[in-house]
Amino acid sequence: MWLSAIKLALNAGSKIYANKQRTKMAMSDAQLMHAEKQARGEEAYQGKLLEARQNDYKDEVVLGILTLPILVLAYGVWSDDPAAMEKLKCSLNISKRFRAGLQIYGFLSARVFLV
């Protein structure tokens, strides 16, 4: 009984290993054919798409938008401006009420505590 189970496991393992090797060979052949087509001029260089994505400023714009509230919060904390402190307290109260509302509707766990 155990011998047949071990034999079955070895057969399955060898089959999986053989399939992985065939997959590697197929991928290598595909890369070779692609390079040959590029050399003949039948296919465009795909690296240009990656270079175009690297020159995109969309990520930097999104990062800037997400950073603005943190900068406003930092200004409110470190400045001695009473108006800024009042606005900061108001925004924190609003965010606490918003989180409490989300907890009521079950969107946030009761254990999650965000300042």
GICORLIN-V299247 format. One record per pair of residues at least 6 apart in sequence whose ideal C-beta (glycine too) atoms are under 6 Angstrom apart, sorted by the first residue. I is the first residue (numbers start at 1). J is the second residue. D is the distance in whole Angstrom. If there is no record, write none. Layout:
I,J,D
I,J,D
This chain:
37,43,4
76,84,5
76,88,4
102,108,5
